[in-house]
Amino acid sequence: MSLRQFEYALAVAEAGSVTAAAELLRVAQPSVSQQIRGLERELGVTLFARTPAGLVPTAVGRAFLRDAEVAVRAARRAKATARAGADELEGELVVAAQMGLGTRQLPGALSALRRRFPRLEITVFEEANPAELERLARRGVVDLGLVGGECEEGLYEGHHLGDEEFVVVLSPEHARLAADRVELCQVAREPWIRFDHGSALDGVLREVLRDNGLAPTTVARVSQTATAVRWAAHGLGVTLVPASAVPPGFEPLTRPVHPTVSMPAVAVVRPGAGPAEMALLEFLRQETWHYTGFADNGSGPSHNWVMPPSTTNSAPVV
């Protein structure tokens, strides 16, 4: 088996057909077909099934492709590291961010990274579900992750960047009457705009309200922080998001809460990470990690929300 065969199989899985994969790879269609057939013969299995919707990986094919993706990304990282000495870093850097973290900080750090390494290809995705982030980390897909919580040493190393304080987002009418810091009990009876089940942000709200003996009424569930903020601004309900995730222009509608709710922002990288990961880590450290710093009035403890440690293996707690 060759790395080229892995790349061709991944392209077919992504594109759904040999023709589209050939266009994606900028090679002749017969070359792709030949490589896939040769790979299947060597493995003795069928990797793709023909369906009305196109070529779909079989169960065996899906398992093979997961490892093939890891191998291809590892090869790209090795190539990038080898070329880094001349400041001509190439290859792909994959960054995964827990939804709501680094919304304002990550773009600036990535822009600085691209200026330093203009030939580097950067792929960034935002993931709401901590379990999915952990799965990607264990597969070796993620080069640098931005998570809200601690990191078990081993597969990844954690670097604390700062703390994200959460704020409640109110309607304009509600915000005009609100104090500088809002008591959670004052908004607990409001309808709440929440996030998808299993998401880290919904976990924050669930834990905080439970710890304070509050039971929210859910009016809507959304998958993006910007959507939650905009819907709250239109009076649909209230929501709780990291301060830096609030889109520009909506800040007057936000208030820190009491007890304080905060989350550590942690960058996780592999031990012995390459120059691209370390450069991005340094740029992230230079960003301002928002913490409102309002003083509490002494009526209760702050709530520093950290995800529970993983019970499975040494991986980032995401």
N, C-alpha and C positions, 0 to 999 in steps of 0.2 A: 504493500500500500504506500501511496505517496501523499505528500501534503497537498499536491494539486488535486488529487481525487477527493480529498476531504473538502477542499474549497469548492469544487464543482458540486458535490453532494449538498453542501450547505446552500449554495446558490439555487439549486433546483428546489429545495425545500422552501426557500424564501419566495421564489418567483412562481412556483406552482406548475412550471412546465420547462421542458428542455429548451424550447425556443426562447422563452423569456430569460432563462438563466444564461443562455449564450449571449444575448444582448447585454445583460448585466455584466458579464465577464469580458465582453468584447472579443469573443472568439467564435469560431464556426460551430454551428449546431452539431454536425457529426462528431466533432471533437468531444463535446460534452456527453453525447450519447455513448460514445465509445468508452469514455472514462467511467461512466456510471455502470455500464454493462461489465466492464473489467473488474470493477470494485465488487459488484455483486457476485461474480464468478469466484473471485478470490475468497470472499467471505462465506460463500455458499448459502446466502440468504437473499430475500427480496427486500430491498430498502424502500421502494416506492410502489404504491398501488395506483392503478389508473381509475379515476372516477370522473363523473360528468363535470366536476369542478376543476379537474386537472390532476396532476400527480400529487399524491398525499403520502407522507411517510407512514410506513407500517409500524406496528408496535416495536419490532426489532429495529426498524429504521430510526425511530425516535430515540431509542436508547443509544444507538450508534452515533447519531448526530450530536447528542449532548457531549459525548467525549470528543468528537471531531471538532466541535467548536472550541473546546478547551485547548486542544492541540494547536489549532490554527492561531488562536490568540497568543499562546505561549511562543510560537514561532515568530509572530510579529513583534512581541516584546523583546525577544532575543535579538532580532534584527535591529530594532531601534536602539537597544543598549550598545550594540557593536558600533553603531554609527554616531553615538553621542559624543565621542571624544572630539570630534571636529565641529561640535555645535550644529550639526546637521541632523538632528534627531528626527527620525521618520517612524512610521508605524502607527498603531492605533492605541489610544488611551481610553479606557472605559470607566466612566464615573457614574456612580449611582447615589442618589440623594433621597433620604427619607422625605416624604411629602411634607412641605411646610418649613423645612430647614434650609438655610442658605439661600432663600429666595432672592435676597438683595446682595448677598456677599459672593455667591458663586459666579455670577456673570463677570464681575470685575476680576476675580482671580483667574478665570478661564481666558479672559481677554489678555491679561498679562502673560499667561502661559503661551498663548498663540503668538504674541509678539516675540517671545524668546525663541520659540520653536515653530516657525511658520509652516514647516512641512509636516508637522505632526497632525494626525487626524484624531479628533476628539469626539467621542460619543458620550452623551449624557442622557440619562433617563431618570425620571422621578417615580418612586414606588411608594404606594401607600401602605402596603401590607408588609409588616416586619418579617413574616415567615418567608415570603418570596425573596426579600433581600438576603436573608440568611441562606436560602437555597442557591441563589446566584453566587454568593460569596464562597460557598463550599465547592461549587463547580469550578471555581477559579476564573469566573468571567469578569469579576469586578476588580479593577486596579486600585481604585480609591473610592471609599464609601464615606458618606456624610450621614451620621446616625445620631439619634438622641438617646444616649445611654452609655453604659460602660462596655468595655471590650475585653473578653478573656484573652490573655496572652497566648500565643501559639501561631495559629494560622494568620492572624492579623494583629497589628499593633495599634493601639488607640492613642490619639493625641488630642487632648482637650483644647478646644479653640476658644471657648467662652460659654456663656449661658444665654438661652433664649427665654425671655419672660413672655408669658401668654397674656393676651388682652381679650376682653369681651367687646364685641362689636354690636352697637345699638342702632336703632333708627334715629334719624335727625331729631324727632320730637323727644324721644327718650334721652338722647345725649344732652340736650339743652338743660334737662332737669337733673342730670346725674352729677355726682360728686367727682372729685379728681381720682378717687379710687373707689371702686364699687364693691360692696359686700356681696359675696356669692349668694347669700340667702335672699338678697333683694331681687335677684333676677332668676332664682331657681324656679319660680312659678311661671316664668315666661315660656312660650313655645321655643324650642331649641332647633336650630339648623345643625345637624350632626353630619359626621362623615361615615363612609362605608363601614359595615361590620368588619371587624378584623384589622382595620387600619390603625396605625399608631396614634393618630390624632383623636380618633374616637375613643381609644384606650385611655388617653389623658383625661378626657371629659368624664368618662365612666368612673375612673378611679378617684378623681377629685370630688365629684359629686357624692360618690359612695362614702368617701372618708369624712365628708362633712354632713352625712345623713340626709342628703337631698335626692329627690327622684324627679328627673326632668320629664317633660312632655315633648316628644319628638314630633316636629311638624314636617321635616324634610331631611333627606340624607343626600349628600352630594359627594363628588369624588375630587373636587379641587378647592383649595383654600380661597381663591379669588371668587369663585361662585358663591361660597358661603358668605363672604364679606359683602358682596353685591346684593344678595338676597336679604341679608340682615339690614342693609342700608335702605332697602325698599319696604321695611317694616314687616317682613314675613315672620321674623323671630330674632333671637339673639344667637350668637355663635362665639366660640372660644378658639383663637388661633395664635400662633407665635407672632410677636410684634413685627418682625421683619417680613412676614408673609402678607402684611396688609398692603394692598396696592396703593400707589401714590394718589393722594386726594381724599382718601377715606380715613386718614389719621384722626380728624376731629371727632369721628364717631366711635373711637376706641377708648377704653379705659382699662388700666390695670385692675386686677381684682384682689380682694382680701378674703381669705389668706392668699398670699402670693403663690402663683403657679409658675414654675420655671422648669426648663429642661436643658441639660448640658448638651452642647454641640460638639461632637467628637468625630474627627477624621480618622478613618482606619485604613492602613496600608499594610502590605505584606512585609515581613522582616526582610531586610536587604533589598528594599524597593529600588527601582531604577531612577534615573535622573528626572524623568518627566513627573513621576509621582511625588518625588521629594520637592521639586520646584513648585508644583501645584500646592503642596502642603504649606510651603513657605508663603506663597501668595495668599492662601486662606488665612494664615496667621496674621497677615498684615491688614486684613479687613476688620471692620468694626462689628463686633458681635453684640447685637442690641440687647440691652438690659435697662429697663426703665429707671430703676433705682429709686422708686418712690418709697418713702419711709412708711413702715407699717404703724398702725395706731395702737399696737399692743393687745388687740382683742383676740389674737390667736396666732398659731404658728404658721410659718410659710410652708408651702407644699412644693418640694423639689421632686418632680416626677421623673423617675428613671425606670426604664423597662427592666423586668426581672431577668436575672442572668439565664443564659441558655443552659439547658440540662442535657444537651446531646453531645456536643463536641466543642473543641476550641475554635470558635468563630466569633465574628463581631456580633454583639447583642444588638439586633436591629429590629 
